[in-house]
Amino acid sequence: MDKNISFTLKVWRQRGPKEKGHFQTIPVKDMPGDTSFLEMLDIVNEELINKGEEPIVFDHDCREGICGMCSLYINGHPHGPATGATTCQIYIRRFNDGDVVTVEPWRSAGFPVIRDLMVDRGAYDKIMQAGGYVSVNTGGIPDANAIPIPKPIADEAMDAAACIGCGACAAACKNGSAMLFVSAKVSQLALLPQGKVEAARRAKAMLAKMDELGFGNCTNTRACEAECPKCISISNIARLNREFIAAKLAD
Amino acid sequence: MATIDSKIPEGALAEKWTNYKAHQKLVNPANKRRLDIIVVGTGLAGASAAASLGALGFKVLNFCIQDSPRRAHSIAAQGGINAAKNYQNYGDSVSRLFYDTIKGGDYRAREANVYRLAEVSNAIIDQCVAQGVPFAREYGGLLDNRSFGGAQVSRTFYARGQTGQQLLLGAYSALSREVQRGNVKLYTRHEMLDVVLVKDSEGVERARGILARNLVTGKIERFAAHAVVIGTGGYGNTYFLSTNAMGCNGSAAMQCYRKGAYFANPCFAQIHPTCIPVHGDKQSKLTLMSESLRNDGRIWVPKKIEDAKALQAGTKKPTDIPDEDRDFYLERRYPAFGNLVPRDVASRAAKERCDAGFGVNNTGLAVFLDFKYAIERLGEDVVRARYGNLFDMYEEITDENPYKTPMMIFPAIHYTMGGIWVDYELMTSIKGLFAIGEANFSDHGANRLGASALMQGLADGYFVLPYTIQNYLSDQIQVPRFSTDLPEFEAAEKALKARINKLMSIKGNRSVDSIHKELGHVMWDFVGMGRTKESLTTAIAKLKEVRKTFYSDLRIPGSADDLNVELEKALRLEDFIGIGELMAYDALNREESCGGHFREEHQTPEGEALRHDDKFSYVACWKYTGEGNEPELIKEDLNYQFTKVQTRNYKN
């Protein structure tokens, strides 16, 4: 059985995008180790509501690490201390008695704060809309086995496709770059014969949109790869750059 | 009394859909641009429908409550998607997929709908591959398959343990393309709170719009369209603890129900056998372990009661129990299907063992799912390659290594087969209001087979609704775009604001979650895996108390005209209470056991579900009669013309 842990929560409160935020300090007593980090916030919120205060606002949904909704900066790391896990997959047993646990929203120019720990990640949708697809209509498609795809290629495409669009990459990057996110989609589709057809157009369009939305560029610090909850490799960024340069040379 | 017309086309089973398409009315491309369609929800059904309708040229308004369409809970489906491709040469076919689905649903689904589902299944796989969905492949470069419960062929396509994610991202990509092309307008962080009906010149009420709350500003916004499509998923969160995402809710379905749409078979809820057991009273949700694990994992409990007691007390470890003292109860009871029996059967068998005292874990409410044998047979590397991400997830949550010690699992609420009643065209009993995916009731009968939810969501969205909705819209082309200033919108908004103000002004002492937990306990204890007349009568009485608590002691901090998460949850909870009552009424009425609905009074001497086809071979459609009142039952008879209805047998 897990033991109970007591710690101090320092959590970011901010009414709106233009308003000044501050840290609220909340002591947390005897939290069972098998409580998830978000369940701990639920419990803290329940106490705030019972005291007549407004609860801490944070994004969350599936609570099993796949929807990409949760987005907390815990002790300076997007998605907290674990590697290859989202915030909702962090359990209290990872912390120690007496710790100070600091919780902030994503800090990135591309993701303005809506309230408290909730940010606006609409920019990622816009980048996807710029070209993150294969241009096919519904129906009239050849048989799924018409084009064999070598297993290693399909596996590599799947590695890239595992991105959950949470925004941790841009939040971790000192340049506020969304390159890991963009490169994951560009790679997935460029690797597959179905997506290769418009690979050049896609790379250019998605990168142009990323620049337009105020995300920074990549200087290979690899912070994104280290913090990505799905361990997306920065080799995807190299592939994106190759696709982009090839597309520009062809212009 | 109202009558039900399911609009099933004439002809032989295999010809119905072809005949329908050959004779249905279509809308020409120039007219499509003049027609608006609201699609609520961006899961597999909603996103695929919005993308397909947009690609056809309709103007689509697409809503979701999350910050992005890609977050919809379809994303969490792990195992796979069925199709009758027969790539493995196992003898699969459309008719076999149809038969397995009908039988899996315990003969409580419509034959014509299920056959159509099986027919379009293959096109879904083609579509997804064309979108760049990276399905698992064999070394020869062709698509791989795995096995799922309730089938003796291997027909499940998958992308590691993240099939739902990849399929949803495929649909989301297609949707993103239509947004770029200007055919779809997205409204994220918007929650539908009412459907607006407007009478046409002949006095017929038609769905012409919705009210939605902007979850960031708190403002109520009005949207008008020629048709409304609901793709908002299931209502499993009525039980508080389920495998659903925290935001999943049944509110859109309830709004349709209150406006006159029938709610069909609400008591058919699927309890998934392989979830991580409950660990404490502060838990917020349950985590599913994919059914695919049952391909290689073996389920067991101890044979000896003293071993079970020792395991519960923690004085023995599972690895201390020798093979001969392990009861592989699924293999024992169902030799033909073994660990791959359908979910309802596997869940009930686990409950039977736990009720008899053979359960493990400190609560006695768990069984083992053991990979020791698979590791001996295949090696740890192969097991890791197949299930690595699931094993990691299990270890992160439980702090135990499933390569070394068996997993512990227990059934949990997962999916709801019941939902908004729809006819063959996926239209509800309100004209112009459609329901797709898990939100409707149509294809899974009393129990859904694994890997069939993804199939149905995408079938509805890509290949069924884009046809059938045209048959409705073809005579709407002369109808100009609507103004949201119509008195019907005005009245709906006034009623909605009154509803919100009522909740805001209770100012009691209880948080939404605390009341929701209370509801969940009532549902699990009295409308759960085993139901009796007594338990259901008790449930109805207790739900009245929960309703009373809700209206007298609820506390919502903050303001209604602002971002307010507690208000969002309160509105959903109000609807969950109504759904809980509907489920209890339906379960009480259905005096038989079938699929996920098990009435303890109705079982065979071996403890299997006992159907009463002479009395209950119908879809129970419930009509709203006012808040808190007992709803009216209308029956749609199920006429099995093509399949021999028999007792489900997974033994031999």
Interface residues (C-beta under 8 A of the other chain):
Chain A: D2 P32 D34 T35 S36 L38 E39 D42 I43 E46 I49 N50 G52 E53 E54 P55 V57 D59 H60 D61 C62 R63 E64 G65 I66 C67 G68 M69 A82 G84 A85 Q89 Y91 R93 I114 R115 D120 R121 G122 Y124 D125 M128 Q129 A130 G131 G132 Y133 V134 S135 V136 N137 T138 G139 I141 P142 D143 A144 N145 P148 I149 P150 K151 A154 D155 A157 M158 A161 A162 I164 G165 Q188 L189 L192 Q194 G195
Chain B: S48 A51 S52 A55 Q66 D67 S68 P69 R70 R71 A72 H73 I75 A76 K85 Y87 A123 I125 D126 Q127 C128 V129 A130 Q131 G132 V133 P134 F135 A136 R137 E138 Y139 G140 G141 L142 L143 A159 R160 Q162 G164 Q165 Q166 L169 Y172 S173 A174 S176 R177 V179 Q180 L186 T188 V216 A245 M246 G247 H279 G280 K282 Q283 S284 K285 T287 L288 D392 M393 E396 I397 T398 D399 Y462 F463 P466 N509 S511 D513 S514 R555 P557 G558 L563 V565 E566
